[in-house]
């Protein structure tokens, strides 16, 4: 069953953050992720607007966790933590109809 990583954050240091996206894209491909949404100017319907909103689809919870815990991702996660504020990552499972 597909799993989705839902990401939102504010980029506080755009210059230092520049290496994050080019570094993370090959790792997402390595783990079979599909970028469904990557929006840096989303219209906010409720709550506080964040500067970056991303939705990633993985084959399963396990493949999402493998990406997040991949040793190659750790330095990139450090870049995100150092250059962003209000980091929020959530792992959500696809809706499975009852009895499926």
Steps between C-alpha positions, in 0.01 A plus 500: 500500500634843410628730770533877476749732663341841544752778557459867587758749619626856468838556338687740729834498315440459124870520409603219734191297401592493130679165526203320654272443200772394252636264766170346604357430152739210421427346841128521439551323167719239672210417731235507229327816621280709278475874562128575477511859626784750538359849546681800641204737477191300593180682585426449870142403577545454876778532754832674453646505151830317450753585231544145372239227465592160360320167466703188420353160414689185597413137433456433872573620853817294486635670187416843646685411820793363299531835321471703820754282683740457207850601616539702179198710600630594844726789383215633288259477791759703692488766228120512523507525879767772495340711228128461569253578775167343587607164356211256481520154342211257525475142374148412387364178353277488195131463570398139484125438470356284779538133422771559239 
